Amino acid sequence: MATVMKNVMSASVTPAPEGFSSRLEYWEKSTGLKADRCAHEICDRPATEGAIARRAFSSDNKVYVFPACETCARRTEMLYVDGPLAILS
């Protein structure tokens, strides 16, 4: 089941967590999975970065990372994300 997410707009200037070379590496280490594909359910491009998002329609204020292609990481509309999320903060 997909999770509805909304990208955090300042994500492109948010650095990788300390000790990681990228947010995508952080997601891979946190989940134990390999980020091969963009997690947006209607996209089939390779994941090239870790998108930063919050859950849509939720009071959950946590920030999450998921694997995304460059286009989906910058989308302003809501995304349906398949697979696990890694908590960033």
PDB file of N, CA, C and O in Angstrom:
ATOM      1  N   MET A   1       0.842  -1.180   0.000  1.00  0.00           N
ATOM      2  CA  MET A   1       0.000   0.000   0.000  1.00  0.00           C
ATOM      3  C   MET A   1       0.888   1.243   0.000  1.00  0.00           C
ATOM      4  O   MET A   1       1.831   1.339   0.786  1.00  0.00           O
ATOM      5  N   ALA A   2       0.593   2.159  -0.851  1.00  0.00           N
ATOM      6  CA  ALA A   2       1.399   3.373  -0.983  1.00  0.00           C
ATOM      7  C   ALA A   2       1.071   4.370   0.130  1.00  0.00           C
ATOM      8  O   ALA A   2      -0.044   4.400   0.651  1.00  0.00           O
ATOM      9  N   THR A   3       2.057   5.171   0.477  1.00  0.00           N
ATOM     10  CA  THR A   3       1.896   6.247   1.441  1.00  0.00           C
ATOM     11  C   THR A   3       1.832   7.558   0.671  1.00  0.00           C
ATOM     12  O   THR A   3       2.652   7.794  -0.216  1.00  0.00           O
ATOM     13  N   VAL A   4       0.877   8.406   0.997  1.00  0.00           N
ATOM     14  CA  VAL A   4       0.758   9.695   0.325  1.00  0.00           C
ATOM     15  C   VAL A   4       1.720  10.670   1.001  1.00  0.00           C
ATOM     16  O   VAL A   4       1.644  10.913   2.205  1.00  0.00           O
ATOM     17  N   MET A   5       2.631  11.224   0.188  1.00  0.00           N
ATOM     18  CA  MET A   5       3.680  12.102   0.711  1.00  0.00           C
ATOM     19  C   MET A   5       3.655  13.449  -0.004  1.00  0.00           C
ATOM     20  O   MET A   5       3.170  13.557  -1.131  1.00  0.00           O
ATOM     21  N   LYS A   6       4.178  14.463   0.658  1.00  0.00           N
ATOM     22  CA  LYS A   6       4.323  15.806   0.086  1.00  0.00           C
ATOM     23  C   LYS A   6       5.763  16.222   0.296  1.00  0.00           C
ATOM     24  O   LYS A   6       6.233  16.290   1.432  1.00  0.00           O
ATOM     25  N   ASN A   7       6.471  16.502  -0.793  1.00  0.00           N
ATOM     26  CA  ASN A   7       7.882  16.880  -0.708  1.00  0.00           C
ATOM     27  C   ASN A   7       8.078  18.156   0.101  1.00  0.00           C
ATOM     28  O   ASN A   7       7.241  19.060   0.076  1.00  0.00           O
ATOM     29  N   VAL A   8       9.188  18.213   0.812  1.00  0.00           N
ATOM     30  CA  VAL A   8       9.589  19.412   1.534  1.00  0.00           C
ATOM     31  C   VAL A   8      10.341  20.280   0.529  1.00  0.00           C
ATOM     32  O   VAL A   8      11.342  19.845  -0.041  1.00  0.00           O
ATOM     33  N   MET A   9       9.875  21.476   0.316  1.00  0.00           N
ATOM     34  CA  MET A   9      10.389  22.295  -0.773  1.00  0.00           C
ATOM     35  C   MET A   9      11.844  22.747  -0.603  1.00  0.00           C
ATOM     36  O   MET A   9      12.505  23.007  -1.608  1.00  0.00           O
ATOM     37  N   SER A  10      12.358  22.850   0.589  1.00  0.00           N
ATOM     38  CA  SER A  10      13.756  23.274   0.786  1.00  0.00           C
ATOM     39  C   SER A  10      14.718  22.093   0.739  1.00  0.00           C
ATOM     40  O   SER A  10      15.889  22.233   1.093  1.00  0.00           O
ATOM     41  N   ALA A  11      14.240  20.943   0.310  1.00  0.00           N
ATOM     42  CA  ALA A  11      15.035  19.720   0.354  1.00  0.00           C
ATOM     43  C   ALA A  11      16.309  19.793  -0.472  1.00  0.00           C
ATOM     44  O   ALA A  11      17.309  19.171  -0.116  1.00  0.00           O
ATOM     45  N   SER A  12      16.290  20.539  -1.564  1.00  0.00           N
ATOM     46  CA  SER A  12      17.470  20.576  -2.432  1.00  0.00           C
ATOM     47  C   SER A  12      18.671  21.216  -1.742  1.00  0.00           C
ATOM     48  O   SER A  12      19.808  20.995  -2.158  1.00  0.00           O
ATOM     49  N   VAL A  13      18.440  21.997  -0.705  1.00  0.00           N
ATOM     50  CA  VAL A  13      19.553  22.618   0.017  1.00  0.00           C
ATOM     51  C   VAL A  13      19.836  21.912   1.347  1.00  0.00           C
ATOM     52  O   VAL A  13      20.746  22.306   2.076  1.00  0.00           O
ATOM     53  N   THR A  14      19.068  20.881   1.659  1.00  0.00           N
ATOM     54  CA  THR A  14      19.268  20.132   2.896  1.00  0.00           C
ATOM     55  C   THR A  14      20.394  19.120   2.695  1.00  0.00           C
ATOM     56  O   THR A  14      20.314  18.270   1.808  1.00  0.00           O
ATOM     57  N   PRO A  15      21.439  19.207   3.515  1.00  0.00           N
ATOM     58  CA  PRO A  15      22.565  18.281   3.335  1.00  0.00           C
ATOM     59  C   PRO A  15      22.214  16.851   3.775  1.00  0.00           C
ATOM     60  O   PRO A  15      21.202  16.609   4.432  1.00  0.00           O
ATOM     61  N   ALA A  16      23.074  15.938   3.393  1.00  0.00           N
ATOM     62  CA  ALA A  16      22.929  14.551   3.838  1.00  0.00           C
ATOM     63  C   ALA A  16      23.150  14.495   5.348  1.00  0.00           C
ATOM     64  O   ALA A  16      23.883  15.322   5.891  1.00  0.00           O
ATOM     65  N   PRO A  17      22.535  13.541   6.028  1.00  0.00           N
ATOM     66  CA  PRO A  17      22.784  13.390   7.466  1.00  0.00           C
ATOM     67  C   PRO A  17      24.269  13.141   7.728  1.00  0.00           C
ATOM     68  O   PRO A  17      24.974  12.581   6.889  1.00  0.00           O
ATOM     69  N   GLU A  18      24.719  13.557   8.874  1.00  0.00           N
ATOM     70  CA  GLU A  18      26.130  13.397   9.238  1.00  0.00           C
ATOM     71  C   GLU A  18      26.550  11.935   9.137  1.00  0.00           C
ATOM     72  O   GLU A  18      25.861  11.041   9.630  1.00  0.00           O
ATOM     73  N   GLY A  19      27.687  11.710   8.494  1.00  0.00           N
ATOM     74  CA  GLY A  19      28.221  10.364   8.332  1.00  0.00           C
ATOM     75  C   GLY A  19      27.799   9.693   7.034  1.00  0.00           C
ATOM     76  O   GLY A  19      28.204   8.561   6.771  1.00  0.00           O
ATOM     77  N   PHE A  20      26.997  10.361   6.220  1.00  0.00           N
ATOM     78  CA  PHE A  20      26.523   9.800   4.953  1.00  0.00           C
ATOM     79  C   PHE A  20      26.892  10.738   3.815  1.00  0.00           C
ATOM     80  O   PHE A  20      26.913  11.956   3.989  1.00  0.00           O
ATOM     81  N   SER A  21      27.181  10.171   2.655  1.00  0.00           N
ATOM     82  CA  SER A  21      27.557  10.994   1.509  1.00  0.00           C
ATOM     83  C   SER A  21      26.337  11.569   0.787  1.00  0.00           C
ATOM     84  O   SER A  21      26.456  12.546   0.047  1.00  0.00           O
ATOM     85  N   SER A  22      25.163  10.964   1.000  1.00  0.00           N
ATOM     86  CA  SER A  22      23.940  11.460   0.363  1.00  0.00           C
ATOM     87  C   SER A  22      22.727  10.996   1.165  1.00  0.00           C
ATOM     88  O   SER A  22      22.822  10.099   2.003  1.00  0.00           O
ATOM     89  N   ARG A  23      21.591  11.626   0.893  1.00  0.00           N
ATOM     90  CA  ARG A  23      20.348  11.189   1.537  1.00  0.00           C
ATOM     91  C   ARG A  23      19.928   9.825   1.009  1.00  0.00           C
ATOM     92  O   ARG A  23      19.290   9.055   1.727  1.00  0.00           O
ATOM     93  N   LEU A  24      20.279   9.516  -0.239  1.00  0.00           N
ATOM     94  CA  LEU A  24      19.962   8.200  -0.797  1.00  0.00           C
ATOM     95  C   LEU A  24      20.751   7.111  -0.070  1.00  0.00           C
ATOM     96  O   LEU A  24      20.207   6.049   0.233  1.00  0.00           O
ATOM     97  N   GLU A  25      22.017   7.367   0.208  1.00  0.00           N
ATOM     98  CA  GLU A  25      22.822   6.414   0.981  1.00  0.00           C
ATOM     99  C   GLU A  25      22.215   6.234   2.377  1.00  0.00           C
ATOM    100  O   GLU A  25      22.171   5.116   2.891  1.00  0.00           O
ATOM    101  N   TYR A  26      21.753   7.317   2.986  1.00  0.00           N
ATOM    102  CA  TYR A  26      21.115   7.249   4.300  1.00  0.00           C
ATOM    103  C   TYR A  26      19.890   6.332   4.252  1.00  0.00           C
ATOM    104  O   TYR A  26      19.699   5.501   5.141  1.00  0.00           O
ATOM    105  N   TRP A  27      19.051   6.484   3.203  1.00  0.00           N
ATOM    106  CA  TRP A  27      17.868   5.640   3.070  1.00  0.00           C
ATOM    107  C   TRP A  27      18.279   4.172   2.938  1.00  0.00           C
ATOM    108  O   TRP A  27      17.697   3.301   3.586  1.00  0.00           O
ATOM    109  N   GLU A  28      19.278   3.900   2.103  1.00  0.00           N
ATOM    110  CA  GLU A  28      19.722   2.514   1.904  1.00  0.00           C
ATOM    111  C   GLU A  28      20.235   1.903   3.199  1.00  0.00           C
ATOM    112  O   GLU A  28      19.897   0.762   3.516  1.00  0.00           O
ATOM    113  N   LYS A  29      21.034   2.632   3.944  1.00  0.00           N
ATOM    114  CA  LYS A  29      21.580   2.092   5.206  1.00  0.00           C
ATOM    115  C   LYS A  29      20.472   1.938   6.247  1.00  0.00           C
ATOM    116  O   LYS A  29      20.481   0.981   7.022  1.00  0.00           O
ATOM    117  N   SER A  30      19.521   2.868   6.271  1.00  0.00           N
ATOM    118  CA  SER A  30      18.435   2.818   7.257  1.00  0.00           C
ATOM    119  C   SER A  30      17.466   1.670   7.005  1.00  0.00           C
ATOM    120  O   SER A  30      16.952   1.065   7.946  1.00  0.00           O
ATOM    121  N   THR A  31      17.219   1.374   5.730  1.00  0.00           N
ATOM    122  CA  THR A  31      16.236   0.329   5.397  1.00  0.00           C
ATOM    123  C   THR A  31      16.864  -1.020   5.096  1.00  0.00           C
ATOM    124  O   THR A  31      16.181  -2.044   5.139  1.00  0.00           O
ATOM    125  N   GLY A  32      18.163  -1.035   4.791  1.00  0.00           N
ATOM    126  CA  GLY A  32      18.822  -2.270   4.403  1.00  0.00           C
ATOM    127  C   GLY A  32      18.493  -2.702   2.976  1.00  0.00           C
ATOM    128  O   GLY A  32      18.759  -3.841   2.592  1.00  0.00           O
ATOM    129  N   LEU A  33      17.918  -1.799   2.198  1.00  0.00           N
ATOM    130  CA  LEU A  33      17.521  -2.092   0.822  1.00  0.00           C
ATOM    131  C   LEU A  33      18.381  -1.306  -0.162  1.00  0.00           C
ATOM    132  O   LEU A  33      19.036  -0.334   0.213  1.00  0.00           O
ATOM    133  N   LYS A  34      18.374  -1.730  -1.412  1.00  0.00           N
ATOM    134  CA  LYS A  34      19.071  -1.029  -2.485  1.00  0.00           C
ATOM    135  C   LYS A  34      18.050  -0.161  -3.215  1.00  0.00           C
ATOM    136  O   LYS A  34      16.984  -0.640  -3.603  1.00  0.00           O
ATOM    137  N   ALA A  35      18.378   1.107  -3.397  1.00  0.00           N
ATOM    138  CA  ALA A  35      17.477   2.046  -4.074  1.00  0.00           C
ATOM    139  C   ALA A  35      17.701   1.978  -5.575  1.00  0.00           C
ATOM    140  O   ALA A  35      18.497   2.742  -6.122  1.00  0.00           O
ATOM    141  N   ASP A  36      17.007   1.074  -6.241  1.00  0.00           N
ATOM    142  CA  ASP A  36      17.154   0.916  -7.681  1.00  0.00           C
ATOM    143  C   ASP A  36      16.230   1.843  -8.463  1.00  0.00           C
ATOM    144  O   ASP A  36      16.634   2.428  -9.468  1.00  0.00           O
ATOM    145  N   ARG A  37      14.999   1.972  -8.001  1.00  0.00           N
ATOM    146  CA  ARG A  37      13.972   2.703  -8.733  1.00  0.00           C
ATOM    147  C   ARG A  37      13.361   3.797  -7.869  1.00  0.00           C
ATOM    148  O   ARG A  37      13.369   3.716  -6.641  1.00  0.00           O
ATOM    149  N   CYS A  38      12.839   4.810  -8.525  1.00  0.00           N
ATOM    150  CA  CYS A  38      12.082   5.858  -7.857  1.00  0.00           C
ATOM    151  C   CYS A  38      10.896   5.207  -7.133  1.00  0.00           C
ATOM    152  O   CYS A  38      10.241   4.323  -7.685  1.00  0.00           O
ATOM    153  N   ALA A  39      10.626   5.638  -5.916  1.00  0.00           N
ATOM    154  CA  ALA A  39       9.557   5.028  -5.124  1.00  0.00           C
ATOM    155  C   ALA A  39       8.167   5.567  -5.454  1.00  0.00           C
ATOM    156  O   ALA A  39       7.175   5.013  -4.981  1.00  0.00           O
ATOM    157  N   HIS A  40       8.065   6.635  -6.254  1.00  0.00           N
ATOM    158  CA  HIS A  40       6.755   7.147  -6.669  1.00  0.00           C
ATOM    159  C   HIS A  40       6.106   6.058  -7.524  1.00  0.00           C
ATOM    160  O   HIS A  40       6.693   5.612  -8.510  1.00  0.00           O
ATOM    161  N   GLU A  41       4.908   5.633  -7.155  1.00  0.00           N
ATOM    162  CA  GLU A  41       4.319   4.432  -7.749  1.00  0.00           C
ATOM    163  C   GLU A  41       4.066   4.522  -9.253  1.00  0.00           C
ATOM    164  O   GLU A  41       3.926   3.484  -9.899  1.00  0.00           O
ATOM    165  N   ILE A  42       4.003   5.702  -9.825  1.00  0.00           N
ATOM    166  CA  ILE A  42       3.774   5.783 -11.272  1.00  0.00           C
ATOM    167  C   ILE A  42       5.047   6.117 -12.047  1.00  0.00           C
ATOM    168  O   ILE A  42       4.979   6.439 -13.233  1.00  0.00           O
ATOM    169  N   CYS A  43       6.187   6.046 -11.405  1.00  0.00           N
ATOM    170  CA  CYS A  43       7.461   6.367 -12.052  1.00  0.00           C
ATOM    171  C   CYS A  43       8.310   5.101 -12.153  1.00  0.00           C
ATOM    172  O   CYS A  43       8.310   4.274 -11.241  1.00  0.00           O
ATOM    173  N   ASP A  44       9.023   4.954 -13.249  1.00  0.00           N
ATOM    174  CA  ASP A  44       9.892   3.785 -13.390  1.00  0.00           C
ATOM    175  C   ASP A  44      11.344   4.181 -13.671  1.00  0.00           C
ATOM    176  O   ASP A  44      12.142   3.359 -14.122  1.00  0.00           O
ATOM    177  N   ARG A  45      11.678   5.444 -13.402  1.00  0.00           N
ATOM    178  CA  ARG A  45      13.054   5.897 -13.618  1.00  0.00           C
ATOM    179  C   ARG A  45      13.949   5.452 -12.456  1.00  0.00           C
ATOM    180  O   ARG A  45      13.454   5.147 -11.372  1.00  0.00           O
ATOM    181  N   PRO A  46      15.251   5.417 -12.681  1.00  0.00           N
ATOM    182  CA  PRO A  46      16.183   5.054 -11.605  1.00  0.00           C
ATOM    183  C   PRO A  46      16.172   6.101 -10.487  1.00  0.00           C
ATOM    184  O   PRO A  46      16.006   7.293 -10.744  1.00  0.00           O
ATOM    185  N   ALA A  47      16.348   5.649  -9.270  1.00  0.00           N
ATOM    186  CA  ALA A  47      16.473   6.560  -8.124  1.00  0.00           C
ATOM    187  C   ALA A  47      17.867   7.170  -8.154  1.00  0.00           C
ATOM    188  O   ALA A  47      18.867   6.455  -8.213  1.00  0.00           O
ATOM    189  N   THR A  48      17.923   8.485  -8.114  1.00  0.00           N
ATOM    190  CA  THR A  48      19.209   9.188  -8.139  1.00  0.00           C
ATOM    191  C   THR A  48      19.443  10.023  -6.897  1.00  0.00           C
ATOM    192  O   THR A  48      20.551  10.512  -6.675  1.00  0.00           O
ATOM    193  N   GLU A  49      18.405  10.193  -6.080  1.00  0.00           N
ATOM    194  CA  GLU A  49      18.558  10.985  -4.863  1.00  0.00           C
ATOM    195  C   GLU A  49      17.531  10.587  -3.823  1.00  0.00           C
ATOM    196  O   GLU A  49      16.564   9.882  -4.110  1.00  0.00           O
ATOM    197  N   GLY A  50      17.763  11.053  -2.623  1.00  0.00           N
ATOM    198  CA  GLY A  50      16.825  10.815  -1.532  1.00  0.00           C
ATOM    199  C   GLY A  50      15.936  12.029  -1.381  1.00  0.00           C
ATOM    200  O   GLY A  50      16.401  13.101  -0.991  1.00  0.00           O
ATOM    201  N   ALA A  51      14.656  11.869  -1.688  1.00  0.00           N
ATOM    202  CA  ALA A  51      13.703  12.968  -1.551  1.00  0.00           C
ATOM    203  C   ALA A  51      13.326  13.125  -0.084  1.00  0.00           C
ATOM    204  O   ALA A  51      13.273  12.147   0.662  1.00  0.00           O
ATOM    205  N   ILE A  52      13.067  14.350   0.318  1.00  0.00           N
ATOM    206  CA  ILE A  52      12.656  14.634   1.686  1.00  0.00           C
ATOM    207  C   ILE A  52      11.185  15.033   1.647  1.00  0.00           C
ATOM    208  O   ILE A  52      10.795  15.929   0.898  1.00  0.00           O
ATOM    209  N   ALA A  53      10.374  14.360   2.461  1.00  0.00           N
ATOM    210  CA  ALA A  53       8.929  14.608   2.417  1.00  0.00           C
ATOM    211  C   ALA A  53       8.298  14.388   3.786  1.00  0.00           C
ATOM    212  O   ALA A  53       8.896  13.812   4.695  1.00  0.00           O
ATOM    213  N   ARG A  54       7.076  14.866   3.892  1.00  0.00           N
ATOM    214  CA  ARG A  54       6.227  14.623   5.066  1.00  0.00           C
ATOM    215  C   ARG A  54       5.002  13.850   4.593  1.00  0.00           C
ATOM    216  O   ARG A  54       4.641  13.890   3.417  1.00  0.00           O
ATOM    217  N   ARG A  55       4.374  13.153   5.522  1.00  0.00           N
ATOM    218  CA  ARG A  55       3.134  12.442   5.196  1.00  0.00           C
ATOM    219  C   ARG A  55       2.038  13.472   4.938  1.00  0.00           C
ATOM    220  O   ARG A  55       1.865  14.405   5.721  1.00  0.00           O
ATOM    221  N   ALA A  56       1.307  13.307   3.855  1.00  0.00           N
ATOM    222  CA  ALA A  56       0.185  14.191   3.538  1.00  0.00           C
ATOM    223  C   ALA A  56      -1.030  13.774   4.366  1.00  0.00           C
ATOM    224  O   ALA A  56      -1.163  12.609   4.741  1.00  0.00           O
ATOM    225  N   PHE A  57      -1.897  14.714   4.644  1.00  0.00           N
ATOM    226  CA  PHE A  57      -3.135  14.455   5.380  1.00  0.00           C
ATOM    227  C   PHE A  57      -2.873  13.795   6.731  1.00  0.00           C
ATOM    228  O   PHE A  57      -3.618  12.908   7.147  1.00  0.00           O
ATOM    229  N   SER A  58      -1.823  14.223   7.410  1.00  0.00           N
ATOM    230  CA  SER A  58      -1.436  13.608   8.681  1.00  0.00           C
ATOM    231  C   SER A  58      -0.950  14.675   9.655  1.00  0.00           C
ATOM    232  O   SER A  58      -0.429  15.714   9.248  1.00  0.00           O
ATOM    233  N   SER A  59      -1.125  14.410  10.925  1.00  0.00           N
ATOM    234  CA  SER A  59      -0.577  15.309  11.953  1.00  0.00           C
ATOM    235  C   SER A  59       0.858  14.919  12.304  1.00  0.00           C
ATOM    236  O   SER A  59       1.488  15.544  13.157  1.00  0.00           O
ATOM    237  N   ASP A  60       1.361  13.891  11.645  1.00  0.00           N
ATOM    238  CA  ASP A  60       2.743  13.435  11.829  1.00  0.00           C
ATOM    239  C   ASP A  60       3.686  14.523  11.301  1.00  0.00           C
ATOM    240  O   ASP A  60       3.663  14.834  10.111  1.00  0.00           O
ATOM    241  N   ASN A  61       4.500  15.091  12.163  1.00  0.00           N
ATOM    242  CA  ASN A  61       5.409  16.165  11.761  1.00  0.00           C
ATOM    243  C   ASN A  61       6.808  15.674  11.425  1.00  0.00           C
ATOM    244  O   ASN A  61       7.712  16.480  11.204  1.00  0.00           O
ATOM    245  N   LYS A  62       6.995  14.359  11.386  1.00  0.00           N
ATOM    246  CA  LYS A  62       8.313  13.821  11.059  1.00  0.00           C
ATOM    247  C   LYS A  62       8.643  14.079   9.591  1.00  0.00           C
ATOM    248  O   LYS A  62       7.759  14.223   8.747  1.00  0.00           O
ATOM    249  N   VAL A  63       9.935  14.130   9.318  1.00  0.00           N
ATOM    250  CA  VAL A  63      10.426  14.282   7.958  1.00  0.00           C
ATOM    251  C   VAL A  63      11.031  12.944   7.547  1.00  0.00           C
ATOM    252  O   VAL A  63      11.774  12.332   8.315  1.00  0.00           O
ATOM    253  N   TYR A  64      10.714  12.495   6.346  1.00  0.00           N
ATOM    254  CA  TYR A  64      11.137  11.188   5.861  1.00  0.00           C
ATOM    255  C   TYR A  64      11.965  11.315   4.591  1.00  0.00           C
ATOM    256  O   TYR A  64      11.912  12.327   3.891  1.00  0.00           O
ATOM    257  N   VAL A  65      12.725  10.271   4.310  1.00  0.00           N
ATOM    258  CA  VAL A  65      13.493  10.175   3.069  1.00  0.00           C
ATOM    259  C   VAL A  65      12.996   8.951   2.307  1.00  0.00           C
ATOM    260  O   VAL A  65      12.721   7.907   2.898  1.00  0.00           O
ATOM    261  N   PHE A  66      12.886   9.094   0.985  1.00  0.00           N
ATOM    262  CA  PHE A  66      12.573   7.952   0.130  1.00  0.00           C
ATOM    263  C   PHE A  66      13.361   8.103  -1.167  1.00  0.00           C
ATOM    264  O   PHE A  66      13.702   9.224  -1.544  1.00  0.00           O
ATOM    265  N   PRO A  67      13.656   7.010  -1.855  1.00  0.00           N
ATOM    266  CA  PRO A  67      14.416   7.087  -3.111  1.00  0.00           C
ATOM    267  C   PRO A  67      13.561   7.694  -4.219  1.00  0.00           C
ATOM    268  O   PRO A  67      12.394   7.338  -4.384  1.00  0.00           O
ATOM    269  N   ALA A  68      14.155   8.612  -4.974  1.00  0.00           N
ATOM    270  CA  ALA A  68      13.405   9.283  -6.039  1.00  0.00           C
ATOM    271  C   ALA A  68      14.319   9.614  -7.212  1.00  0.00           C
ATOM    272  O   ALA A  68      15.537   9.731  -7.069  1.00  0.00           O
ATOM    273  N   CYS A  69      13.695   9.761  -8.371  1.00  0.00           N
ATOM    274  CA  CYS A  69      14.421  10.299  -9.513  1.00  0.00           C
ATOM    275  C   CYS A  69      14.481  11.816  -9.321  1.00  0.00           C
ATOM    276  O   CYS A  69      13.816  12.361  -8.439  1.00  0.00           O
ATOM    277  N   GLU A  70      15.265  12.482 -10.133  1.00  0.00           N
ATOM    278  CA  GLU A  70      15.412  13.936  -9.991  1.00  0.00           C
ATOM    279  C   GLU A  70      14.072  14.655 -10.152  1.00  0.00           C
ATOM    280  O   GLU A  70      13.793  15.610  -9.426  1.00  0.00           O
ATOM    281  N   THR A  71      13.253  14.211 -11.083  1.00  0.00           N
ATOM    282  CA  THR A  71      11.957  14.854 -11.329  1.00  0.00           C
ATOM    283  C   THR A  71      11.017  14.695 -10.145  1.00  0.00           C
ATOM    284  O   THR A  71      10.433  15.677  -9.687  1.00  0.00           O
ATOM    285  N   CYS A  72      10.860  13.485  -9.646  1.00  0.00           N
ATOM    286  CA  CYS A  72       9.928  13.240  -8.542  1.00  0.00           C
ATOM    287  C   CYS A  72      10.395  13.876  -7.236  1.00  0.00           C
ATOM    288  O   CYS A  72       9.567  14.243  -6.402  1.00  0.00           O
ATOM    289  N   ALA A  73      11.683  14.009  -7.048  1.00  0.00           N
ATOM    290  CA  ALA A  73      12.203  14.642  -5.838  1.00  0.00           C
ATOM    291  C   ALA A  73      11.842  16.122  -5.786  1.00  0.00           C
ATOM    292  O   ALA A  73      11.881  16.727  -4.715  1.00  0.00           O
ATOM    293  N   ARG A  74      11.493  16.711  -6.922  1.00  0.00           N
ATOM    294  CA  ARG A  74      11.167  18.132  -6.983  1.00  0.00           C
ATOM    295  C   ARG A  74       9.694  18.417  -7.283  1.00  0.00           C
ATOM    296  O   ARG A  74       9.314  19.571  -7.481  1.00  0.00           O
ATOM    297  N   ARG A  75       8.882  17.391  -7.317  1.00  0.00           N
ATOM    298  CA  ARG A  75       7.453  17.596  -7.583  1.00  0.00           C
ATOM    299  C   ARG A  75       6.808  18.376  -6.445  1.00  0.00           C
ATOM    300  O   ARG A  75       7.190  18.237  -5.283  1.00  0.00           O
ATOM    301  N   THR A  76       5.839  19.187  -6.792  1.00  0.00           N
ATOM    302  CA  THR A  76       5.140  19.968  -5.775  1.00  0.00           C
ATOM    303  C   THR A  76       3.798  19.344  -5.390  1.00  0.00           C
ATOM    304  O   THR A  76       3.236  19.675  -4.346  1.00  0.00           O
ATOM    305  N   GLU A  77       3.286  18.444  -6.229  1.00  0.00           N
ATOM    306  CA  GLU A  77       2.022  17.784  -5.882  1.00  0.00           C
ATOM    307  C   GLU A  77       2.309  16.567  -4.988  1.00  0.00           C
ATOM    308  O   GLU A  77       3.460  16.177  -4.796  1.00  0.00           O
ATOM    309  N   MET A  78       1.249  15.991  -4.457  1.00  0.00           N
ATOM    310  CA  MET A  78       1.418  14.817  -3.602  1.00  0.00           C
ATOM    311  C   MET A  78       1.871  13.622  -4.421  1.00  0.00           C
ATOM    312  O   MET A  78       1.547  13.501  -5.602  1.00  0.00           O
ATOM    313  N   LEU A  79       2.624  12.744  -3.778  1.00  0.00           N
ATOM    314  CA  LEU A  79       3.159  11.543  -4.419  1.00  0.00           C
ATOM    315  C   LEU A  79       2.680  10.313  -3.660  1.00  0.00           C
ATOM    316  O   LEU A  79       2.536  10.341  -2.438  1.00  0.00           O
ATOM    317  N   TYR A  80       2.442   9.259  -4.382  1.00  0.00           N
ATOM    318  CA  TYR A  80       2.131   7.968  -3.770  1.00  0.00           C
ATOM    319  C   TYR A  80       3.427   7.170  -3.761  1.00  0.00           C
ATOM    320  O   TYR A  80       3.929   6.762  -4.809  1.00  0.00           O
ATOM    321  N   VAL A  81       3.957   6.955  -2.570  1.00  0.00           N
ATOM    322  CA  VAL A  81       5.275   6.352  -2.425  1.00  0.00           C
ATOM    323  C   VAL A  81       5.149   4.901  -1.962  1.00  0.00           C
ATOM    324  O   VAL A  81       4.529   4.615  -0.937  1.00  0.00           O
ATOM    325  N   ASP A  82       5.740   4.000  -2.725  1.00  0.00           N
ATOM    326  CA  ASP A  82       5.775   2.579  -2.377  1.00  0.00           C
ATOM    327  C   ASP A  82       7.065   2.282  -1.615  1.00  0.00           C
ATOM    328  O   ASP A  82       8.109   2.878  -1.885  1.00  0.00           O
ATOM    329  N   GLY A  83       6.983   1.382  -0.689  1.00  0.00           N
ATOM    330  CA  GLY A  83       8.179   0.947   0.028  1.00  0.00           C
ATOM    331  C   GLY A  83       8.394   1.697   1.321  1.00  0.00           C
ATOM    332  O   GLY A  83       7.650   2.620   1.654  1.00  0.00           O
ATOM    333  N   PRO A  84       9.419   1.290   2.044  1.00  0.00           N
ATOM    334  CA  PRO A  84       9.676   1.888   3.352  1.00  0.00           C
ATOM    335  C   PRO A  84      10.194   3.313   3.256  1.00  0.00           C
ATOM    336  O   PRO A  84      10.810   3.714   2.269  1.00  0.00           O
ATOM    337  N   LEU A  85       9.924   4.056   4.307  1.00  0.00           N
ATOM    338  CA  LEU A  85      10.433   5.416   4.463  1.00  0.00           C
ATOM    339  C   LEU A  85      11.484   5.380   5.561  1.00  0.00           C
ATOM    340  O   LEU A  85      11.384   4.587   6.498  1.00  0.00           O
ATOM    341  N   ALA A  86      12.485   6.233   5.447  1.00  0.00           N
ATOM    342  CA  ALA A  86      13.482   6.363   6.509  1.00  0.00           C
ATOM    343  C   ALA A  86      13.229   7.682   7.227  1.00  0.00           C
ATOM    344  O   ALA A  86      13.145   8.724   6.578  1.00  0.00           O
ATOM    345  N   ILE A  87      13.108   7.660   8.537  1.00  0.00           N
ATOM    346  CA  ILE A  87      12.864   8.885   9.309  1.00  0.00           C
ATOM    347  C   ILE A  87      14.138   9.712   9.319  1.00  0.00           C
ATOM    348  O   ILE A  87      15.213   9.222   9.663  1.00  0.00           O
ATOM    349  N   LEU A  88      13.999  10.979   8.935  1.00  0.00           N
ATOM    350  CA  LEU A  88      15.135  11.896   8.938  1.00  0.00           C
ATOM    351  C   LEU A  88      15.130  12.712  10.219  1.00  0.00           C
ATOM    352  O   LEU A  88      16.176  12.909  10.837  1.00  0.00           O
ATOM    353  N   SER A  89      13.966  13.183  10.616  1.00  0.00           N
ATOM    354  CA  SER A  89      13.856  13.930  11.893  1.00  0.00           C
ATOM    355  C   SER A  89      12.416  13.957  12.353  1.00  0.00           C
ATOM    356  O   SER A  89      12.113  14.531  13.399  1.00  0.00           O
TER     357      SER A  89
END
